[in-house]
Amino acid sequence: MKYRIEIAPLANYYVVAAKDKKTGELKESFTLNESAADILRLLCEEKDLETIAEEMSNMYDAPAKVIMNDIMKLTEELKQKGLI
């Protein structure tokens, strides 16, 4: 991860703060739903995408193939924001 990521629950969403690793300066903030926040947490643990898909499949009782599509969409959005 390019930044230090902090995730906090807020109502039905999760607020994500991307902070500079050295200064702690806030670089980006946005909200995610629960499953996207779980994916981001696992990405922060530096797990590979296949492992994340399997873990999420077990957590949400959904096919790993479907979850992999969600993971790919989220990682693309994070890349566009310059976060990964």
C-alpha positions in Angstrom: 0.0 0.0 0.0 1.2 3.4 -0.9 -0.4 5.0 2.2 -1.3 4.0 5.7 -5.0 3.0 5.6 -7.4 3.5 8.5 -10.9 2.1 8.3 -13.7 3.1 10.8 -17.4 2.1 10.9 -19.9 4.9 10.4 -23.6 4.0 10.3 -24.0 1.5 7.4 -20.7 2.4 5.8 -17.0 2.5 6.6 -14.9 5.6 6.3 -11.5 5.1 4.9 -8.6 7.5 5.5 -5.5 7.2 3.5 -2.6 8.9 5.3 1.0 9.6 4.4 3.1 7.0 6.1 5.7 9.5 7.3 3.8 12.6 8.1 0.3 11.2 8.9 -1.2 13.8 6.5 -4.6 12.9 5.2 -4.3 12.3 1.4 -7.7 10.8 0.6 -10.9 9.8 2.3 -13.9 7.9 1.0 -16.6 5.5 2.2 -17.1 1.9 1.4 -19.7 -0.7 2.1 -18.9 -3.6 4.5 -17.7 -6.1 1.9 -15.5 -3.5 0.1 -14.0 -2.5 3.5 -13.3 -6.2 4.2 -11.5 -6.5 0.9 -9.5 -3.4 1.6 -8.5 -4.8 5.1 -7.3 -8.0 3.5 -5.4 -6.0 0.8 -3.7 -4.1 3.6 -2.6 -7.4 5.0 -0.8 -7.9 1.7 -2.7 -11.1 0.9 -2.9 -12.1 -2.8 -6.1 -11.7 -4.7 -6.9 -15.4 -4.8 -6.6 -15.7 -1.0 -8.8 -12.7 -0.5 -11.4 -14.2 -2.8 -11.4 -17.5 -0.9 -11.6 -15.8 2.5 -14.4 -13.5 1.3 -16.2 -16.5 -0.2 -16.2 -18.1 3.2 -17.2 -14.9 5.0 -20.1 -14.1 2.7 -21.1 -17.5 1.5 -20.7 -16.5 -2.2 -18.8 -18.0 -5.1 -15.1 -16.9 -5.1 -15.4 -16.2 -8.9 -18.2 -13.6 -8.2 -16.1 -12.1 -5.3 -13.1 -11.9 -7.5 -15.0 -9.6 -9.9 -15.7 -7.3 -6.9 -12.1 -7.4 -5.9 -10.9 -6.5 -9.4 -13.3 -3.5 -9.5 -12.2 -2.2 -6.1 -8.5 -2.6 -6.9 -9.0 -0.7 -10.1 -10.8 2.2 -8.2 -8.0 2.2 -5.7 -5.4 2.4 -8.5 -7.3 5.3 -10.1 -7.2 7.1 -6.8 -3.5 6.5 -6.6 -3.8 4.5 -3.4 -2.2 1.3 -4.6 
